[in-house]
Amino acid sequence: MRMSAWIRQHIAALRALLVLTVITGIIYPAVVLGISQIPGLKDKADGSLLKRDGKIVGSSLIGQAYTDGKGTPLNQYFQTRPSNSAPSDGSIPDGYDPTNTSFGNQGPESVVDSLDATDPKKDKLSLLSTVCQRSQSVGQLEGVDGSRPYCTSGGVGSVLAVMGKRDAHGKVEHPTQVISVNEACSTDPKNPTTPFQDAYEGVKVECAKRGEDYSAGQIVPIRGDASADTPVPTDAVTASASGLDPQISPEYAAIQVARVAKARNISADQVKALVDAHKSGRALGFMGEPTVNVVELNYDLDSKYPFKG
C-alpha cells in the first residue's frame, strides 16, 4: 500500500526539522562554545569581566558612573561620558543602567528649554542647555574654562525669541519684543534675573516667564565671545548612542590627570603613564578616534595606587 503524497511530504518535513534542530540547536552552539573557551578568547566570551578579591567589579566593555551615588563625581577617579541610560525611578542618577540603554533623541535644533510653570525641577532642557550645564560642571571640576559658544554664563543656551513682523524670508524686520527664552524670571525681588544680553537690535531683552509659549518668535541663538577651542571636549558633554560606552577621548582624560593625581597623592607622571597604557588607536588604523578605556584605567589606579581618603 503506497503512502499518500500528503503523508510523504510531512515525513520529509519532520526529518528536515530534526536534522536542522540537531545542527543549529546542538552541534553549532557546542562548536561556538568550544571555540569561545580557547585561551585568549575565553575572557572576552565571558564578558571581559574585571574582578578584585574574587568579586566582579565591572566589565571593560560597559561604562559605569564614578560618583558618590548622588551624582557628585569622586575626585580619585577619572570620570566617563554622560549617560542617558538611567532608570525612571532615579535609583541610578548618572545612568549606566545596562538594562535600560537609550539615547537622548535630541538634535542640533534642540535649543529652547521647556520651563515648567510651577516647578523648576520639572524643566525639560534642550540639548544646547544640557551641553552648556555639563561643560560648566566639568570646567569647575577640572579647573579649566568650561564656557562654550552659544552658552550663557549661567550655563544655559543663549537663545532669543524675537517678536515682530517677518519679511518674505521669515526674518523679523523690526523687533517689538525680545525674550531670552532659557532664562526664567526670578520671583525673588532681591535677586532679579538679568538676561545674558541687554539688548537686541535696539530692543531691551527680557527674561522668560515660566509656562509661556514663545514659539511665535524668531529663534535666534547668540554665539557670544567664548572660544570654539574649548578645553572641555565634546565627549565630556554628550552621551554615546548606547549610553554605556566605557571610553573617553585622550583630550578628556588629559584634563583629569591633575585632579586624580592630587586626590591619590601621586605624581601626574604616574597617572599619565597609566592613561597611556589604556589608550587605543583608531580601529584598523583609520576608523573612529583614539580612546581611553576609563573602566580599565580606574581599575588599574585602584590596584596600583589605592585611594587613602
Secondary structure, DSSP 8 states (H G I E B T S, - for coil): ----HHHHHHHHHHHHHHHHHHIIIIIHHHHHHHHHTSTTTHHHHTT-EEEETTEEEEETTB----B-SSS-B-TTS----------TT-SSTT---TTS-------TT----B--SS-GGG-B--HHHHHHHHHHHHHHHHTS----TTB-TTSSB-EEEEES-B-TTS-BSS-SEEEEEEEE--S-TTS----SSSEETTEEEEEE-TT---TTSEEEE---S--SS-SS-GGGTS--SSS---EE-HHHHHTTHHHHHHHHT--HHHHHHHHHHTEE--BTTTBS--EEEHHHHHHHHHHHS----
